[in-house]
Amino acid sequence: MSLVHDNEILSYEVDLYNTRIVLHTLYENKRLIEYTDVTFEGVLCHMFEHQLSGSIILTINEYELDYFFRNEENLELLSKTKNYGWPMIYEDAVQLEQNLKQSQYKYIVIMSSYGLNGWILAKEWLSEIAKRKIGI
């Protein structure tokens, strides 16, 4: 898996029909220009904040679902959106957590040094160097 620390987010695609999100990123220094796509498959839902031109990734980490449910902001969001069927229909947070674990969802957090940050609940994710790798 290619590292994306200090990559700039050029754009991202949210494909609701195919349950996929792709971040298109660029790493550039004096000797290398490397385009990397970070793909999230089987996306249930996501929450992005602070989308800005020039957003720089600090890190992308995968955490246990328990961590998602210990976050007060996430619990508040679930409380506000439960009656709208988001992210799915469920009775309570315990049932939602069980459903997500049984379906093997992962909690993936995008942290930035500048700009876009947030999280994604998805079944898989990977980063790969796009075919546009250019040495200088």
DSSP file (Angstrom, degrees, kcal/mol; ACC not computed):
  #  RESIDUE AA STRUCTURE BP1 BP2  ACC     N-H-->O    O-->H-N    N-H-->O    O-->H-N    TCO  KAPPA ALPHA  PHI   PSI    X-CA   Y-CA   Z-CA
    1    1 A M              0   0    0      0, 0.0     2,-0.2     0, 0.0   127,-0.2   0.000 360.0 360.0 360.0 130.0    0.0    0.0    0.0
    2    2 A S        -     0   0    0    125,-0.8     2,-0.2     1,-0.1   125,-0.0  -0.477 360.0-116.7 -73.3 142.5    1.4    3.4   -1.0
    3    3 A L        -     0   0    0     -2,-0.2    -1,-0.1     1,-0.1    56,-0.0  -0.554  22.9-169.9 -76.7 145.0    1.7    6.0    1.7
    4    4 A V    >   +     0   0    0     -2,-0.2     3,-2.4    56,-0.1    53,-0.3   0.260  35.2 137.3-120.0   9.8   -0.4    9.1    1.3
    5    5 A H  T 3  S+     0   0    0      1,-0.3    53,-0.2    51,-0.1    54,-0.1  -0.393  81.8   9.3 -58.0 130.7    1.1   11.3    4.1
    6    6 A D  T 3  S+     0   0    0     51,-2.9    22,-0.3     1,-0.3    -1,-0.3   0.534  94.5 142.7  71.3   9.9    1.5   14.8    2.7
    7    7 A N    <   -     0   0    0     -3,-2.4    50,-2.9    50,-0.3     2,-0.4  -0.597  49.6-129.1 -75.9 141.7   -0.4   13.9   -0.5
    8    8 A E  E     -AB  26  56A   0     18,-3.2    18,-2.1    -2,-0.3     2,-0.8  -0.759  16.7-126.4 -88.0 135.3   -2.7   16.7   -1.7
    9    9 A I  E     +A   25   0A   0     46,-2.8    45,-0.5    -2,-0.4    46,-0.4  -0.753  28.9 178.7 -82.4 112.9   -6.3   15.7   -2.4
   10   10 A L  E     -     0   0A   0     14,-2.8     2,-0.3    -2,-0.8    -1,-0.2   0.886  63.2 -33.4 -80.6 -42.4   -7.0   16.8   -6.0
   11   11 A S  E     -A   24   0A   0     13,-1.4    13,-3.1    42,-0.0    -1,-0.3  -0.968  54.0-142.7-165.3 168.7  -10.5   15.5   -6.1
   12   12 A Y  E     -A   23   0A   0     -2,-0.3     2,-0.4    11,-0.2    11,-0.2  -0.995   7.5-146.2-145.0 150.5  -12.8   12.8   -4.8
   13   13 A E  E     -A   22   0A   0      9,-2.5     9,-2.0    -2,-0.3     2,-0.6  -0.942   2.7-162.3-116.2 134.3  -15.6   10.8   -6.3
   14   14 A V  E     -A   21   0A   0     -2,-0.4     2,-0.9     7,-0.2     7,-0.2  -0.958   7.5-173.5-114.8 110.7  -18.6    9.5   -4.3
   15   15 A D  E   > +A   20   0A   0      5,-3.4     5,-2.1    -2,-0.6     4,-0.4  -0.834   5.4 177.9-106.2  93.0  -20.4    6.7   -6.3
   16   16 A L  T > 5S+     0   0    0     -2,-0.9     3,-0.7     1,-0.2    -1,-0.2   0.873  77.3  54.7 -66.1 -38.3  -23.5    6.0   -4.3
   17   17 A Y  T 3 5S+     0   0    0      1,-0.2    -1,-0.2     2,-0.1    -2,-0.1   0.913 118.0  33.8 -63.6 -44.0  -24.8    3.4   -6.7
   18   18 A N  T 3 5S-     0   0    0      2,-0.1    24,-0.5    24,-0.0    -1,-0.2   0.290 107.4-123.8 -95.8   9.0  -21.6    1.3   -6.6
   19   19 A T  T < 5 +     0   0    0     -3,-0.7    24,-2.4    -4,-0.4    23,-1.0   0.909  66.0 131.5  49.1  54.8  -20.9    2.1   -2.9
   20   20 A R  E   < -AC  15  41A   0     -5,-2.1    -5,-3.4    21,-0.2     2,-0.4  -0.990  40.0-169.5-138.5 141.8  -17.5    3.5   -3.7
   21   21 A I  E     -AC  14  40A   0     19,-2.0    19,-3.0    -2,-0.4     2,-0.4  -0.998   9.6-168.5-126.7 135.6  -15.5    6.6   -2.8
   22   22 A V  E     -AC  13  39A   0     -9,-2.0    -9,-2.5    -2,-0.4     2,-0.6  -0.989   8.5-157.5-126.8 125.5  -12.1    7.4   -4.5
   23   23 A L  E     -AC  12  38A   0     15,-2.9    15,-2.5    -2,-0.4     2,-0.6  -0.893  10.4-153.1 -95.6 125.6   -9.7   10.1   -3.3
   24   24 A H  E     +AC  11  37A   0    -13,-3.1   -14,-2.8    -2,-0.6   -13,-1.4  -0.898  25.8 178.6 -99.4 118.5   -7.4   11.2   -6.2
   25   25 A T  E     -AC   9  36A   0     11,-2.7    11,-1.7    -2,-0.6     2,-0.4  -0.786  21.8-151.9-125.3 163.1   -4.2   12.5   -4.6
   26   26 A L  E     -AC   8  35A   0    -18,-2.1   -18,-3.2    -2,-0.3     2,-0.5  -0.999   2.7-167.8-135.6 131.6   -0.8   13.9   -5.6
   27   27 A Y  E     + C   0  34A   0      7,-2.8     7,-3.0    -2,-0.4     2,-0.4  -0.987  18.3 176.9-115.1 129.1    2.5   13.8   -3.9
   28   28 A E  E     + C   0  33A   0     -2,-0.5     2,-0.2   -22,-0.3     5,-0.2  -0.988  10.9 148.7-138.8 127.4    5.2   16.1   -5.3
   29   29 A N        -     0   0    0      3,-2.4     3,-0.1    -2,-0.4    -2,-0.0  -0.721  64.3 -75.2-135.8-167.5    8.7   16.9   -4.3
   30   30 A K  S    S+     0   0    0     -2,-0.2     3,-0.1     1,-0.2    -2,-0.0   0.743 128.4  28.3 -66.0 -23.1   11.9   17.9   -6.2
   31   31 A R  S    S+     0   0    0      1,-0.2   105,-2.3   104,-0.1     2,-0.4   0.566 119.0  41.2-114.8 -12.3   12.5   14.4   -7.6
   32   32 A L  E     - D   0 135A   0    103,-0.2    -3,-2.4   104,-0.2     2,-0.5  -0.996  43.6-168.2-147.7 138.2    9.1   12.7   -7.9
   33   33 A I  E     +CD  28 134A   0    101,-2.5   101,-2.7    -2,-0.4     2,-0.4  -0.993  24.7 178.2-120.2 120.8    5.5   13.4   -8.9
   34   34 A E  E     -C   27   0A   0     -7,-3.0    -7,-2.8    -2,-0.5     2,-0.5  -0.978  17.8-158.1-132.0 122.5    3.2   10.5   -7.8
   35   35 A Y  E     -C   26   0A   0     -2,-0.4    95,-2.9    95,-0.3     2,-0.4  -0.854  16.9-175.2 -95.8 128.3   -0.5   10.3   -8.2
   36   36 A T  E     -CE  25 129A   0    -11,-1.7   -11,-2.7    -2,-0.5     2,-0.5  -0.989  14.3-153.3-128.5 132.9   -2.2    7.9   -5.8
   37   37 A D  E     -CE  24 128A   0     91,-2.6    91,-2.4    -2,-0.4     2,-0.6  -0.908   5.4-158.1-102.7 129.2   -5.9    6.8   -5.7
   38   38 A V  E     -CE  23 127A   0    -15,-2.5   -15,-2.9    -2,-0.5     2,-0.4  -0.944  16.0-164.4-106.6 117.8   -7.3    5.8   -2.4
   39   39 A T  E     -CE  22 126A   0     87,-3.1    87,-2.1    -2,-0.6     2,-0.5  -0.882  12.3-165.6-112.3 131.7  -10.4    3.6   -3.0
   40   40 A F  E     -CE  21 125A   0    -19,-3.0   -19,-2.0    -2,-0.4     3,-0.3  -0.973  14.0-166.2-114.6 122.3  -13.0    2.7   -0.4
   41   41 A E  E     +CE  20 124A   0     83,-2.3    83,-1.9    -2,-0.5    82,-1.5  -0.792  64.8  24.1-111.7 151.6  -15.3   -0.2   -1.4
   42   42 A G  S    S-     0   0    0    -23,-1.0     2,-0.3   -24,-0.5    -1,-0.2   0.895  80.4-172.8  65.5  40.2  -18.6   -1.2    0.1
   43   43 A V        +     0   0    0    -24,-2.4    79,-0.3    -3,-0.3    -1,-0.2  -0.500  20.9 178.5 -72.5 127.4  -19.2    2.2    1.5
   44   44 A L        -     0   0    0     77,-3.0     2,-0.3     1,-0.4    -1,-0.2   0.859  66.4 -31.1 -89.1 -48.4  -22.2    2.5    3.9
   45   45 A C  E     -F  121   0A   0     76,-1.1    76,-2.7   -26,-0.1    -1,-0.4  -0.976  55.3-161.0-162.7 167.9  -21.7    6.2    4.8
   46   46 A H  E     -F  120   0A   0     -2,-0.3     2,-0.3    74,-0.2    74,-0.2  -0.977   9.6-152.0-152.7 163.2  -19.2    8.9    5.2
   47   47 A M  E     +F  119   0A   0     72,-2.5    72,-2.1    -2,-0.3     2,-0.4  -0.910  17.8 179.9-142.1 112.1  -18.8   12.3    6.8
   48   48 A F  E     -F  118   0A   0     -2,-0.3     2,-0.3    70,-0.2    70,-0.2  -0.888   2.9-176.8-111.9 144.9  -16.3   14.8    5.4
   49   49 A E  E     +F  117   0A   0     68,-3.1    68,-2.0    -2,-0.4    -2,-0.0  -0.924  57.2  24.3-132.8 160.0  -15.6   18.3    6.7
   50   50 A H        -     0   0    0     -2,-0.3     2,-0.6    66,-0.2    -1,-0.1   0.845  65.8-172.2  58.7  43.2  -13.5   21.2    5.7
   51   51 A Q        +     0   0    0     64,-0.2     2,-0.3    -3,-0.1    -1,-0.2  -0.561  18.4 162.0 -68.5 114.8  -13.2   20.4    2.0
   52   52 A L    >   -     0   0    0     -2,-0.6     3,-1.5    62,-0.1    64,-0.4  -0.972  46.6-100.7-135.0 148.1  -10.7   23.0    0.7
   53   53 A S  T 3  S+     0   0    0     -2,-0.3   -43,-0.1     1,-0.3   -42,-0.0  -0.489 112.5  29.1 -61.6 135.2   -8.6   23.3   -2.4
   54   54 A G  T 3  S+     0   0    0    -45,-0.5    -1,-0.3     1,-0.2   -44,-0.1   0.625  82.2 172.9  86.2  13.3   -5.1   22.2   -1.5
   55   55 A S    <   -     0   0    0     -3,-1.5   -46,-2.8   -46,-0.4     2,-0.5  -0.329  17.6-152.7 -57.9 134.2   -6.2   19.8    1.3
   56   56 A I  E     -BG   8 114A   0     58,-2.6    57,-2.0   -48,-0.2    58,-1.3  -0.949   8.3-131.8-117.4 127.0   -3.2   17.8    2.6
   57   57 A I  E     - G   0 112A   0    -50,-2.9   -51,-2.9    -2,-0.5   -50,-0.3  -0.609  20.4-179.1 -77.4 129.4   -3.6   14.3    4.1
   58   58 A L  E     -     0   0A   0     53,-2.7     2,-0.3     1,-0.4    54,-0.2   0.867  68.2 -34.0 -85.8 -52.2   -1.8   13.8    7.4
   59   59 A T  E     - G   0 111A   0     52,-1.8    52,-2.9   -54,-0.1     2,-0.4  -0.983  42.4-140.3-163.0 159.1   -2.8   10.1    7.6
   60   60 A I  E     + G   0 110A   0     -2,-0.3     2,-0.3    50,-0.2    50,-0.2  -0.991  32.4 179.5-124.9 120.4   -5.6    7.6    6.9
   61   61 A N  E     - G   0 109A   0     48,-2.4    48,-3.1    -2,-0.4     2,-0.5  -0.918  24.4-138.2-125.8 148.1   -6.1    5.1    9.7
   62   62 A E  E     - G   0 108A   0     -2,-0.3     2,-0.3    46,-0.2    46,-0.2  -0.896  26.9-175.4-103.0 132.6   -8.4    2.2   10.3
   63   63 A Y  E     - G   0 107A   0     44,-3.3    44,-1.3    -2,-0.5     2,-0.0  -0.842  32.7 -91.8-123.7 160.4   -9.9    1.8   13.7
   64   64 A E    >>  -     0   0    0     -2,-0.3     3,-1.2     1,-0.1     4,-0.8  -0.372  38.3-116.8 -63.6 149.3  -12.1   -0.7   15.5
   65   65 A L  H 3> S+     0   0    0      1,-0.3     4,-1.7     2,-0.2     3,-0.3   0.787 112.5  70.9 -60.7 -27.1  -15.8    0.0   15.3
   66   66 A D  H 3> S+     0   0    0      1,-0.2     4,-0.9     2,-0.2    -1,-0.3   0.884  94.1  55.1 -55.3 -38.1  -15.9    0.4   19.1
   67   67 A Y  H <> S+     0   0    0     -3,-1.2     4,-0.7     1,-0.2     3,-0.5   0.874 103.2  55.0 -64.2 -38.2  -13.9    3.6   18.6
   68   68 A F  H >< S+     0   0    0     -4,-0.8     3,-0.8    -3,-0.3    -1,-0.2   0.911 109.9  46.5 -59.0 -43.1  -16.6    4.9   16.2
   69   69 A F  H 3< S+     0   0    0     -4,-1.7    -1,-0.2     1,-0.2    -2,-0.2   0.572 106.6  57.8 -82.1  -9.0  -19.3    4.4   18.9
   70   70 A R  H 3< S+     0   0    0     -4,-0.9     2,-0.6    -3,-0.5    -1,-0.2   0.558  83.3  99.3 -90.7 -10.1  -17.2    5.9   21.7
   71   71 A N    <X  -     0   0    0     -3,-0.8     4,-2.1    -4,-0.7     3,-0.2  -0.683  65.1-152.3 -82.6 118.4  -16.9    9.2   19.8
   72   72 A E  H  > S+     0   0    0     -2,-0.6     4,-2.4     1,-0.2     5,-0.2   0.858  94.4  54.6 -59.4 -38.8  -19.5   11.7   21.1
   73   73 A E  H  > S+     0   0    0      1,-0.2     4,-2.2     2,-0.2    -1,-0.2   0.899 109.1  48.3 -63.7 -39.7  -19.8   13.6   17.8
   74   74 A N  H  > S+     0   0    0     -3,-0.2     4,-2.6     2,-0.2    -2,-0.2   0.906 111.4  49.7 -66.4 -41.2  -20.6   10.3   16.0
   75   75 A L  H  X S+     0   0    0     -4,-2.1     4,-2.1     2,-0.2    -2,-0.2   0.886 111.0  49.9 -64.5 -38.5  -23.2    9.4   18.6
   76   76 A E  H  X S+     0   0    0     -4,-2.4     4,-2.1     2,-0.2    -2,-0.2   0.915 111.0  49.2 -65.2 -42.7  -24.8   12.8   18.3
   77   77 A L  H  X S+     0   0    0     -4,-2.2     4,-1.7     2,-0.2    -2,-0.2   0.922 111.0  49.7 -61.9 -45.1  -24.9   12.5   14.5
   78   78 A L  H  X S+     0   0    0     -4,-2.6     4,-1.5     1,-0.2    -1,-0.2   0.895 109.6  52.2 -61.1 -40.0  -26.5    9.0   14.8
   79   79 A S  H  < S+     0   0    0     -4,-2.1     4,-0.4     1,-0.2    -1,-0.2   0.900 111.2  46.6 -62.4 -41.6  -29.1   10.4   17.2
   80   80 A K  H  < S+     0   0    0     -4,-2.1    -1,-0.2     1,-0.2    -2,-0.2   0.797 121.6  35.6 -70.7 -29.0  -30.0   13.2   14.8
   81   81 A T  H ><>S+     0   0    0     -4,-1.7     3,-1.7    -5,-0.2     5,-1.6   0.478  86.3  96.8-108.7  -3.9  -30.3   11.0   11.7
   82   82 A K  G ><5S+     0   0    0     -4,-1.5     3,-1.9     1,-0.3     8,-0.2   0.896  83.3  53.4 -55.2 -45.7  -31.7    7.7   13.1
   83   83 A N  G 3 5S+     0   0    0     -4,-0.4    -1,-0.3     1,-0.3    -2,-0.1   0.545 104.0  58.2 -71.5  -5.5  -35.3    8.6   12.2
   84   84 A Y  G < 5S-     0   0    0     -3,-1.7    -1,-0.3     2,-0.2    -2,-0.2   0.292 118.0-108.6-103.1   7.1  -34.2    9.2    8.6
   85   85 A G  T < 5 +     0   0    0     -3,-1.9    -3,-0.2     1,-0.2     4,-0.2   0.734  58.2 179.0  75.1  22.3  -32.8    5.7    8.2
   86   86 A W      < -     0   0    0     -5,-1.6    -1,-0.2     1,-0.3    -2,-0.2  -0.912  67.8  -3.7-109.1 132.9  -29.2    6.9    8.2
   87   87 A P  S    S-     0   0    0      0, 0.0     2,-0.3     0, 0.0    -1,-0.3  -0.989 138.9 -41.2 -81.6 -11.1  -26.9    5.1    8.0
   88   88 A M  S    S-     0   0    0     -6,-0.0     2,-0.4     2,-0.0    -3,-0.2  -0.945  71.5 -75.6-160.1 172.6  -29.4    2.2    8.0
   89   89 A I        +     0   0    0     -2,-0.3     2,-0.3    -4,-0.2    -6,-0.1  -0.656  63.3 149.6 -79.5 130.9  -32.6    1.3    9.9
   90   90 A Y        -     0   0    0     -2,-0.4    -5,-0.1    -8,-0.2     3,-0.1  -0.980  48.8-131.0-157.3 159.5  -31.8    0.1   13.4
   91   91 A E  S    S-     0   0    0     -2,-0.3     2,-0.3     1,-0.3    -1,-0.1   0.920  83.7 -15.5 -81.4 -48.6  -33.4    0.1   16.9
   92   92 A D  S  > S-     0   0    0      1,-0.0     4,-2.3   -10,-0.0    -1,-0.3  -0.920  74.0 -90.3-151.2 172.7  -30.5    1.4   19.0
   93   93 A A  H  > S+     0   0    0     -2,-0.3     4,-2.7     1,-0.2     5,-0.2   0.823 122.1  57.5 -61.2 -32.6  -26.8    2.0   18.8
   94   94 A V  H  > S+     0   0    0      2,-0.2     4,-2.3     1,-0.2    -1,-0.2   0.936 109.0  44.8 -63.5 -45.9  -26.1   -1.5   20.2
   95   95 A Q  H  > S+     0   0    0     -3,-0.2     4,-2.7     2,-0.2    -2,-0.2   0.908 112.9  51.5 -64.6 -41.4  -28.0   -3.1   17.3
   96   96 A L  H  X S+     0   0    0     -4,-2.3     4,-2.6     1,-0.2     5,-0.2   0.936 110.0  48.9 -60.4 -46.5  -26.3   -0.8   14.8
   97   97 A E  H  X S+     0   0    0     -4,-2.7     4,-2.4     1,-0.2     5,-0.2   0.915 111.7  49.2 -60.6 -43.1  -22.9   -1.7   16.1
   98   98 A Q  H  X S+     0   0    0     -4,-2.3     4,-2.7     1,-0.2    -1,-0.2   0.918 111.5  49.4 -61.8 -43.4  -23.7   -5.4   16.0
   99   99 A N  H  X S+     0   0    0     -4,-2.7     4,-2.0     1,-0.2    -2,-0.2   0.911 112.0  48.1 -62.0 -42.9  -25.0   -5.1   12.4
  100  100 A L  H  <>S+     0   0    0     -4,-2.6     5,-2.6     2,-0.2     4,-0.3   0.906 113.8  46.5 -66.6 -41.4  -21.9   -3.2   11.3
  101  101 A K  H ><5S+     0   0    0     -4,-2.4     3,-1.3    -5,-0.2    -2,-0.2   0.924 112.0  50.2 -65.7 -44.1  -19.6   -5.8   12.9
  102  102 A Q  H 3<5S+     0   0    0     -4,-2.7    -1,-0.2     1,-0.3    -2,-0.2   0.866 111.8  48.2 -62.6 -35.8  -21.5   -8.7   11.5
  103  103 A S  T 3<5S-     0   0    0     -4,-2.0    -1,-0.3    -5,-0.2    -2,-0.2   0.434 114.8-121.1 -84.7   0.3  -21.3   -7.1    8.0
  104  104 A Q  T < 5 +     0   0    0     -3,-1.3    -3,-0.2    -4,-0.3     2,-0.2   0.868  47.7 170.8  63.6  42.6  -17.6   -6.5    8.5
  105  105 A Y      < -     0   0    0     -5,-2.6     2,-0.4    -6,-0.1    18,-0.2  -0.531  20.5-145.6 -78.4 151.6  -17.6   -2.7    8.2
  106  106 A K  E     - H   0 122A   0     16,-3.3    16,-1.8    -2,-0.2     2,-0.7  -0.899   9.3-132.4-117.7 147.5  -14.4   -0.8    9.0
  107  107 A Y  E     -GH  63 121A   0    -44,-1.3   -44,-3.3    -2,-0.4     2,-0.5  -0.895  28.7-174.3-100.8 110.8  -14.1    2.7   10.5
  108  108 A I  E     -GH  62 120A   0     12,-2.8    12,-2.3    -2,-0.7     2,-0.5  -0.932   6.0-160.4-115.2 124.5  -11.6    4.6    8.4
  109  109 A V  E     -GH  61 119A   0    -48,-3.1   -48,-2.4    -2,-0.5     2,-0.6  -0.895   5.3-156.5-111.6 129.4  -10.5    8.1    9.6
  110  110 A I  E     -GH  60 118A   0      8,-3.0     8,-2.3    -2,-0.5     2,-0.4  -0.919  14.1-172.9-103.3 117.4   -8.9   10.7    7.3
  111  111 A M  E     -G   59   0A   0    -52,-2.9   -53,-2.7    -2,-0.6   -52,-1.8  -0.892   6.2-160.8-109.9 142.8   -6.9   13.2    9.2
  112  112 A S  E     -G   57   0A   0     -2,-0.4   -55,-0.2   -55,-0.3     3,-0.2  -0.857  30.7-149.7-122.0 155.3   -5.4   16.2    7.5
  113  113 A S  E    S+     0   0A   0    -57,-2.0     2,-0.3     1,-0.4   -56,-0.1   0.650  99.6   8.8 -86.1 -20.1   -2.7   18.8    8.1
  114  114 A Y  E    S-G   56   0A   0    -58,-1.3   -58,-2.6     2,-0.2    -1,-0.4  -0.906 118.6 -18.7-158.7 127.7   -4.9   21.2    6.1
  115  115 A G  S    S+     0   0    0     -2,-0.3   -64,-0.2   -60,-0.2    -3,-0.2  -0.570  96.9  52.0  89.0-137.1   -8.4   20.9    4.8
  116  116 A L        +     0   0    0    -64,-0.4     2,-0.3    -2,-0.3   -66,-0.2  -0.073  57.2 152.2 -53.3 129.2  -10.5   17.8    4.2
  117  117 A N  E     +F   49   0A   0    -68,-2.0   -68,-3.1    -6,-0.1     2,-0.3  -0.944  12.8 102.9-145.4 167.5  -10.9   15.4    7.1
  118  118 A G  E     -FH  48 110A   0     -8,-2.3    -8,-3.0    -2,-0.3     2,-0.3  -0.996  52.1 -82.4 155.7-156.1  -13.5   13.0    8.2
  119  119 A W  E     -FH  47 109A   0    -72,-2.1   -72,-2.5    -2,-0.3     2,-0.3  -0.953  18.7-155.0-147.6 163.4  -14.4    9.3    8.2
  120  120 A I  E     -FH  46 108A   0    -12,-2.3   -12,-2.8    -2,-0.3     2,-0.7  -0.997  11.6-147.7-140.4 137.3  -15.9    6.5    6.1
  121  121 A L  E     +FH  45 107A   0    -76,-2.7   -77,-3.0    -2,-0.3   -76,-1.1  -0.947  44.9 145.5-102.1 112.5  -17.6    3.3    7.1
  122  122 A A  E     - H   0 106A   0    -16,-1.8   -16,-3.3    -2,-0.7   -79,-0.2  -0.921  55.7-127.9-144.4 164.4  -16.6    0.8    4.4
  123  123 A K  S    S+     0   0    0    -82,-1.5     2,-0.3    -2,-0.3   -81,-0.2   0.804  90.2   7.4 -86.6 -31.4  -15.8   -2.9    3.9
  124  124 A E  E     -E   41   0A   0    -83,-1.9   -83,-2.3   -18,-0.1     2,-0.3  -0.976  59.0-179.1-146.6 157.2  -12.5   -2.5    2.2
  125  125 A W  E     +E   40   0A   0     -2,-0.3     2,-0.3   -85,-0.2   -85,-0.2  -0.976   6.2 166.1-155.9 151.4  -10.0    0.2    1.3
  126  126 A L  E     -E   39   0A   0    -87,-2.1   -87,-3.1    -2,-0.3     2,-0.4  -0.985  23.3-139.0-157.5 157.2   -6.7    0.4   -0.5
  127  127 A S  E     +E   38   0A   0     -2,-0.3  -125,-0.8   -89,-0.3     2,-0.4  -0.971  22.8 178.9-121.1 142.0   -4.3    2.9   -2.1
  128  128 A E  E     -E   37   0A   0    -91,-2.4   -91,-2.6    -2,-0.4     2,-0.4  -1.000  34.5-108.9-142.9 143.8   -2.5    2.4   -5.3
  129  129 A I  E     -E   36   0A   0     -2,-0.4   -93,-0.3   -93,-0.2     4,-0.1  -0.556  40.4-129.9 -70.4 125.7   -0.2    4.5   -7.4
  130  130 A A    >   -     0   0    0    -95,-2.9     3,-0.5    -2,-0.4   -95,-0.3  -0.245  25.6-101.8 -71.4 166.0   -2.0    5.6  -10.5
  131  131 A K  T 3  S+     0   0    0      1,-0.3    -1,-0.1   -97,-0.1   -95,-0.1   0.430 108.1  83.8 -71.4   3.0   -0.5    5.1  -13.9
  132  132 A R  T 3   +     0   0    0    -97,-0.2     2,-0.4     2,-0.1    -1,-0.3  -0.050  55.4 144.1 -97.9  32.3    0.5    8.7  -13.9
  133  133 A K    <   -     0   0    0     -3,-0.5     2,-0.4   -99,-0.1   -99,-0.2  -0.580  26.1-175.7 -75.9 128.4    3.8    8.3  -11.9
  134  134 A I  E     -D   33   0A   0   -101,-2.7  -101,-2.5    -2,-0.4     2,-0.3  -0.986  15.8-150.6-130.9 123.5    6.4   10.7  -13.3
  135  135 A G  E      D   32   0A   0     -2,-0.4  -103,-0.2  -103,-0.2  -104,-0.1  -0.712 360.0 360.0 -88.3 144.8   10.0   10.9  -12.2
  136  136 A I              0   0    0   -105,-2.3  -104,-0.2    -2,-0.3    -1,-0.1   0.375 360.0 360.0-112.1 360.0   11.7   14.3  -12.5
